[in-house]
Amino acid sequence: VFASSRAVRLGSTSGALMYLGMSCLLFFSVCAALAPRAARAGRPLFASSNVVKELTPEQFKAEVLSSKTAWFVDFYADWCPHCIHFAPTWESVAASFQGDVRVKFGAVDCAIYSTLCGSAQVHAYPTLLAFNLPGDAAAKSNKGTALQVGGFSKDKVAGEIKMIQNKLLPLGPAPTAASKVPSEAASPKLAPSQAEAPGAARQPQPQEPGPSPKLAAQRLADAEVALLYALRQGTALAATQASSLGKEKLRGSAGADQLVLGGEALRELALWLTFLSQVLPDAAARGSLLQLAAVAQAAQDSGAPLSMAAWLEALDAHFISSVPKAAGEDLAGHWQICTTYTCGLWTLFHVVLVGVTDEHRGGPLVGEALPRIRGFVSHFFGCKECVQHWLHMYDSCQLGRCDLAPEDGRGAALWLWQVHNN
């Protein structure tokens, strides 16, 4: 629906623009419902906590890895809705162990420190890892030992406390005052921006004007910001250590402990980039994406994994010119309409589906759109519960997806619209 000059063509696409107008209203209602604050990289969830320490990579190395004290660390992303809802639970759990010298509690914001989270092999948010536990070799490594990945609830404070108590048993009895399940009145309170309950007052929703060329261009800008962030941060989630893939020769200099992209994740990355290079409305961005697709495809064709170092080098060399490179590290200040990463991703998905339907009506690319979005969500989106929900709706043919003809782009766009609304 966008010309290569980034101006909007009206006429035959007026219906698509109206569809995007309805979708944008959903972006804000869904994002506001899931994220009570304007979550973005650069706003750690526990910055004001007295019991959970936000850790930088330097602090993580000095205070966790170099310590003999048991540490329990929440690896999260500040844009992740489930991470935001889990934050008060983690705060309450940590508060219940105040006075217990055997243990400390921390948190790492993977939206800021993706390299650290990659080295700890964090593939979904939130992830709880334990370090320095007696008799647990993994807990004495820089990867820690996984306690839980996803499946968190703000109502399961007692269960989380019991799990940690059991892990600490080899260290001897707890101090008398420690490890008490806090009452609701005694539970610590996060800053209002960090701990609003699902029923609390929401942040004001942006006022959505009617469809216009300017608004469509702003949506495209938000879609490309989310795309750049995903290509840098989302690929880090899918990366694994080279040693886990055997002795294959890597594309890009690498050691056994280096992070790489391989297997199904590399295949889906190549397919996603190739697809976007044909359908994204911005011609300049399509050119950059085609070059990045060639990098991923060359590794795929060679049968060797692609080192993250080589991938990040390619991203810097073939960046989307309309998006500041800084947006790949920190989304702050780069949105036009959206305020969250999740909103930006939904914008990208909707723009791509409407665009491919308009430009390739009846062609094979129309039928490729939903499978490519599925592949991206499956491998490169970190919110585990969100991914499970999306894949369940797709794979179980909910809302009539399996009844859609491959060339039915309008039906695919409406299906995605319904999934978003659900």
N, C-alpha and C positions, 0 to 999 in steps of 0.2 A: 504493500500500500504506500510505500515511500519511493520517490524517485531517487536516483543516485545522488542528486544534489542535496538530498535530505529534506527537500520540500515535498509536500504531500500532493499527490494527484487526486483531484476530486472526481466527481462524475460517477464512473462505474464502481468506485470504492466507497461511496457514501454509506452504504449499508455496513461495510466492514468497519468504518470509522465509528458508526453508531454502536456496533458490537463492542469495539474497544472502549467506548465510553462507558457502557454498562459494566464491562470487565474491570475497569479501573475503580469503579465504586466498590466492587467486591474486593479488590486488592486491599483497600484501606480498611474495610470492615473485618476481613479475615486477619490481616496483620495486626490490627488493634486488638482483636479478641485474643490472639495468641501471644502478643508481646505487649504487656502493659506499659512499657516505656519505649522510647524511640531507640531500640537496640541497634548498636552499630559498633564496629571495631573501634577500640579506644576508650570504652567505658566499662571497665571491669566490674563484675557483679559484687565483689567482696571488698571493694576499695575502702569502705568505711567500717569493715568488720573488726571486732576486737578479738575474735576467736579463730577466724580463718584468714591465713596470710596469703595475699596475692603474691605470686612468685614470678620473678623475672628469670630468664635462663641463668644468669649469674648467681642469683640467690638459690635457684633450684640445685645447681651444682655444689655451692658452698654449704648450704644448710640442710639439704635433703640427702644428696648422694654421698657427701663427706661426713655424714652424721651417723651415730649409732642409735639415735632415737627413732622409734617407729613413726612413720609419716603416712597419713592418708590424704591423697590429693585428688581433687575434682578437676579433671581436664574438660573444659567446656568451651563453647563459643558464645560471645555475648549477644549474638543475633538469634541464637537457637531458642525457640519458644519453650521447649521442655527444660532447657538449662535454666531459663529464667524462673520457671515455676518450681524447679527443684532447689534453687538457691536458699530459700528459707528453711527447707529441710536440712540441708547441709550445715547451715548456720546453727540450727537447734541441736543437731548431733554433736557438733564441735563444742557447743556450750555445755553439753552434758558431761564432757570430759575435762572441764576446767579443774585444775588442781591435780590432774593425773600426769605426773612427770614422765610416764612411759611413752606418751604419744603427743604428736602435734598434727594440726590440720592445715592443709594448704589448698590453693587453687591456681590453675594456669589457664589464662585466656588464650585459647588456640587461634582466635581471630587476630591476635597480635603476634603470638609466638608460634607460628605454624611449624617452623623448623624443629623447635623443641618437642612439640607434640608428635611430629613425624618420627623423631628419633626414639620416642617412647612407644611408637607403634599404635598411636591412637587413631582409630578409623571411624569412630562415631562419637557423637556428643549426647549427653555427658558420659564420660568414662571415669570410674573410680579406680585408682591404682594405689597399692600399698607398697611401701618401701621399708627396708631394714627390719623385716620380721624374722625372728629366730627360726632356724630350720627350714627356711624358704629361700632357695638359691635365687629364684627369679626376683624376689623382693629385694635382693642385694645388688641387682643390676640397674642400669639406667632405664630399663623398660618397666621395672616394677612387676608386681603380680596383679592381675586384673581381679577386682572384687565384683564389679558389676558394670555392664554396658547397656545403657538405656533402661527402660522399665522402671523409672523412678516415679515416686509420688510424694507429694507434700504431706500425705496422710500416713506415711510409713516411717515416722521418726523412730519409734520403738524398735522396729525390725532392723533398721540400719544400725542402731546402737548395739543391739544384741549381736549382730554380725561382727562388729568391730571388737566387742568384748571378747568374743570367742577367739579372734585373731591374736589378742593380747594375752591370753591365758599363759603361754609359755614364759612371759615376762614376770610372772608372779602376781600376787593380789594387787588390786587397785587400791589407792588411798580411799579411806572411808567416805569422803565427800564426793568422790569421782564417780562417773558413769551412772548418774541418776537420770531417769527419763524426765525431762523438764515438763512442768505444767504449762498450759497455754499462757497463763499470766506471767510465768517466769521466763518464757522463751525470749531469746534476743530478737530485737527488731532490726531489720535491715532498713536502709534509707527508703522512703516511700517510692522513689523511682525504681528500686530494685526488688521490692517485696510485695507489690500489690497483689492481692488475691484475685482469682478469676472473676469474682463478683464485684470487685472494687471499681471505683470510678475510672473511666478510661481517659487516655490522653485525647485531646480534641482531634477529630478527624479532619484532614485537609478538605477544603471545599472544592468539589470537582466541577469545573466549568463544562459547557457543552463541547462536542467535538469540533476541532478546528485544526488547521495545518500546524499552528504553533504547538498545540497540545500533543498532536501526534509525533512531532519532532522531539518533544520533551520525553515522551514515552520511549521512543527509540533510544534516546540518550541514556535513560535509566536502564533499559535492557542491555545496552553495551557495557555500562558500568558493572552490572551484575555478572555479565559474561567474562569480563576481564578478571574480576575477583575470583570467579569460579575456576578459571583456567590456571590461576596461581594457587589459590587456597584449596580448591576442591581436588586438584590433582595430588596435592600433598597428602590428603586423606587416603587416597587410593594407593599411595606408594608403599612399597615394602622394602626390606633390606635385601641387598643383592645376594647375600648368602642363602636366603630362603628360596631362591630360584635356581640353585645349582651352580654349575661352573660355566654357564653360557657367557660368551664374550659380550660385553656391554657396548652399546652405542654411546660414546661419551666416556671420558676418563672416569673410572670408578674403582673402589675397593669393595671388599666383601661386606663392609659395614655401611656402604653408601645406599641411600634411598633410590629406588628405581621404580619405573612403571613397566609392568609386563602383563602377560596373560590377557584375560578378558578385559581388564581395565584399559590396557593400551589399545586393544582392538576397538572398544567403544569410543575411546578418545579420537582415534583416527576417523571413525564413521561419523561422529558428532561434528567434528571440524569440517569434514568434507561436505556434509549436508548443509551446515550453516554457510559455507562458502558459496553455495548455490542459491540460498533462499533469503539470507538476511537483507533487508532493504537498503542498507548502506553499501554502495559499491566499493568504496575505499576499504571498509572493514572486510568485505568479502575477499579482497585481494590478500590482506594480511592473514585471514583465516585459511586461505588456500595454501599459503606458504607454511603455516603451522601444521596443516593437515599432511603436507608432504614430509615434514620431519617425523611425525608420528607414524605415517604409513611406511616410511623407509625402515624404521625400527621394526615394525610389524612384519614387513616382508623379509627382513633379515633373520627373523626368528629370535632376535636378541632383545632383551629389555632395554628401555631408554632411561638413562640416568636422569634424576631430577635436576642435577646441575646442568646437563645439556638441554633439558626442557626449559628451564628458567632462562638460560642464555638465548634460546630460540624465541621465547616470549619477549625478551628485551629487544631482540633484533627485528621482530615482526609484530610490533605492537599495534593495537587499534588506534589510529592517529587521532580520532575524535575524543578519546578518553585519556585523561592524564595517567601516566604510569603509576603515580602514587595511589590511584584508586585500587590497584591490585593488592596493596598492603593495608590500606585504611580507607574505608568508604566515606568517612566524614567529609562533608562539604561538597560531595560530588553528585548528589541526587538532584533531580529536577522536580519530581513529583513524589516519588517514594521516599520513605524514611527508613526502610529496613531492607536487608539483603533478600529475605523471603519475598517481599513485594517486588523487588527487582527481577527475581527469577520468574515469578508468575508473569510479569510483564514480558519478559523475553519469550516465554513459551507461547503466550497469546499472540504476540507480534509475529513470531515465526509461523504459527499455524494460519493466521489470517493472511499473512504475506504469501505463503506457498499456495494457498487456495486461490488467491487473486491472480498470481503470476503464472502458476503452473496448473491451471484448472484441468482436472482429468488426467494429468500426467503421473508418472511413477513416483515423483518426489512427494506428492500429496499423501500417498499411502505409507511413505517412509517416515513422516513427521512424528506420529505418536510412538513408534518403536524407538526412534532416536531419543526422544524425550525420556522414555522409560530407561534407556541405557544410561543416560546422564544421571537421572535421579538415583538409579541403583548403585552407581559407582562413585559419584562425585558430590553428593549432598550429605552433610554430616549428621543431621537430626535423625536419629535412628527410628523413633516412633513415626515421624513424618514419612520417612521412606517406606516403612512397613505398611502404613495406611495407604499410600499411593500405589504401591505395587499390588496390594491386595485388591484394590478397586480395579486396577488394570488387568491383572492376571485372572481374576475370577469373573471377568466380563460384566462387571456391574454397570448399571445405567445403559445397557445395550451396546457396549463397545464392540462386541464380537458380531453384532448384526450390521455393522457399518461396512459398506462396500469400500474397497481400497481407494477408489477415486473420489469418495465422498468427503471432500475437505471441509465443507460446511458442517456436516455431521460430526466430524472429528473436533472441529473448533467448539461446537456446542457441547460435545461430550466433556472436553477439558473445562469448559465454563461450568458445567454441572459438578465436576469433581472439585473444582476450586470452591464452589459454593457449599460443598459438603464438608 
